[in-house]
Amino acid sequence: MSKKCATCRLVNYPSATECERCGAELSTSTESVRTSDSLAATISKRAFVCVLVLLIVLAGFYLSLIGSAKSLTYDDKQTVKRSIAVLREKGFGDEVFYLENLAAFRGSDNWLNASVAKENAYAATNFPFEIVTLYPDFFSYPIDDTERAAILLHEAKHLAGGDEHEAYEFVWKHRDQLGYSISKYGGSPVWQNIRKQTKDNVPEMFVCSELAYFDCTEPVIR
């Protein structure tokens, strides 16, 4: 770094000890430190402004998603609480934490979800904004709170950042722990829908030709 004379402001060579113009003694580091401090302060200020703007934009985006969708009715909220209670009782502590502490439940599509075509949807999650939309089918088609709990278990994996493959695989592999058995729910349209969608998203679990429905997670009947 060059040395600038504090008296006449002439920029001297880095190795100079006296100013070539006025002969004043040159500081070895004061001007360099001052310049470096000023540059660091400028960079820090700009970085702070960029982060602040980004946070404001994200907050505005989140609020627009929340504001463009309807909230759940009181009865619907009680239904959701009962379904989460089923998950807690069955030992899904991590998933209950996401649903109770991070999820913002809504009763209709926000503007972002409305722009995406959906088929046979009971619920949808906007990650990483942790917004869970519960559609009317979530409340009308399942035969009880355990079946709704299976749907919420799927959405909890999305809240944690999992994709469709991970979510369907987790729910199907843990259905016995949930008490979601084919003997009780096999005739339910929701069960049949979940099994079909699980097969579509996790085909490697349905390659056991000797088992019912080629489902490798089903016990072998001898």
Summary of the structure (lengths in Angstrom):
residues: 222
radius of gyration: 30.4
end to end distance: 83.6
largest distance: 103.2
contacts: 612
relative contact order: 0.08
helix: 56%
strand: 8%
